Amino acid sequence: MIKGELGADAAPTASSSRPPQAQMDPASKAIIGALQVDGRRAYASIADEIGLTEDEVEQRVTRLQDAGLLQITAVTDPLQMGFARQAMLGITVAGVPPKVVADAVGQIPEVSYIVLTAGGFDLMVEVIGTSDAHLLELVTMIKPITGVTAVQPFLYLELHKQTYTWGVR
């Protein structure tokens, strides 16, 4: 069984590092959907819309957060925050487990996203920088990390779509 994969009984595997899942019934999905549209939306407003009490909505949100299913956070526009360049880096690893490299790369503050992948790269890493020179500096910081054999940058020219509405719409 793969880490995080659910077995036939739909219970998390012993190797899963995630806490047990909260109940994902239609009401919980509706709460998540409402918060995906506006994370500051009042619980009373959500309760009125879906037919629960404000306390029930608050309790469900707390359970969803405790289970690691929901995180309410501010999403910023990197361009307006002074980060003029974004890139995805395809990283190839040899001689060490990819997680070792992921841990080292994850220490770099400008790294916003890391996934271990199957295919042409072992890791995909999103970075944000203030300029092309800053992105070059980030790549030159990553190349000497033990196990890194290649770094392939993919510069973002335009963000065409970004969504956070997984699984409830």
N, C-alpha and C positions, 0 to 999 in steps of 0.2 A: 504494500500500500504506500502511496506517495504522501509525503507530509502535506497535511491540509485536505487530503482527499477524503470524501465521506464514503464509508462502507455501505453495505446493503441495508443495514439498520439505520442509516443516516446519522450515526453518532460520530463525532470527531474521533480520529484515530489517536492512539496513545502517543504517537510521535508529533502530533499537532501541538504547536506552541500557542495556539489561540485559546482563549477561554471558551466555555460552552456557549453555543449560540442562544440568543434570546428567541422567543416565539415570534416567527415572522408570519403573522396572520394578516388579513386585509387591513385591519386597523393600524397595525404597526407600519405596514407599507405605506399607508396613507399619511401617517405622521412623517415618515422619512421623506416622502414625496413633497409634502408641504414645506419641510425644512430645506429641501434641496432648492426650492424656488426662492425661499427667503429664510435664511438661518436665524433671523431676528424676529420671526413671526411669533406673536404671543400664543402661549399654550391655550388660552381661553378661546382665541379665534379658531385654532385648529380643532379644539374640542367641539365647538359649535358646528363646524363643517362636517365632522365625521361621526358625531353622535356619542361622544364620551364626555366625561367631566374633565375639568381642567386638571384636577389631581391625577386622574387616570392617565392623561397625556404626559404629565410630568413624570409619573412613575415609569411609564413605558420608555420615555426618552432616557431616563436614568439607567434602566435595565439594558437598553440598546447600547448606551455608552459603556457601561460596565462590561458588557460582552464583547466589546471591540467592534461592534457592527456599525456604530455611528460616532462620528467626530464632527463637532460643529466648530468651524474655523473661518477666518477671513481669507479670501482668495484675492490676491492683488494682481494688477497688471504690471509685469516686469518692466515694460517700456516706461510706464509712468513712474516707476520706482527708481529709474536711473540705470536700468540694465538694458542696454541697447542690443545685446546679442544673446541668443539662445542657441544651443546645439545639443544634438544627441550624439553621444560617442559610442561607437561599437568597439568593445574591447575584447581582444583575444588573449587567453590565459594558457600557460603551460607550466608544468612542474609543481604547481601548488593548487589546492582546491580553489575554484572561483570565489567561494565565500571569503577566503582569506583576502583576496584582492578587493572584493566588495567592501569588506570591513575597513580596509586601508583607504579606499577611495571615499568611503562614506565620512571620513574625518575631514574632508575638504568642505569648507562652508558653502562654497558656490555650487556644490552638487545637491540637486533637489530631488533626484529620483534614481533609483538603481534597481534593476531587475536582472536575475540570472536567467539566461535564455538557452534555448536549443536552436541550433542552426549555425549560421556563419559566424556568430559572435558568442562569447561566453557571458558577457555582460552588456547591457544597454544602460548608459548613464546620461542623465540630462543635466546640463550645466547652464548657468546663466552668468553673463559677464557684462562689464561696462563697455567693452570695445572688442574689436578683433584681436588687439594685442593682449587683452585680458584672457580671451579664450585660448590664445597661443600659450600663455603662461600656465593655464590650467592643464592643457595637454602635456606641456613639458614637466609639470609636477607629477602627472600620472604615469608617463612612460617609464621612469626608473623604478617604479614599485615592483618589488620582487614578484615574478610570475607574469607580468605584463609583457606580451610579445608584440602586440600591435594595438594602435589606437586609430580608429577611422572616424573623423568628425563628419557630422551631417549638420550643416548650418541651417537654421530655420530662416526662411525668407518671409513667410507670412503664416500666421496662425489661422487656419481655415475653420477648424471646429474644435471646441473643447467643451466637454460636458461632464457632469458629476451625477447623472441620474441613473446609475446602474441598478438594474434589478427591480425597480418599482414602477416603471412606466411602460 
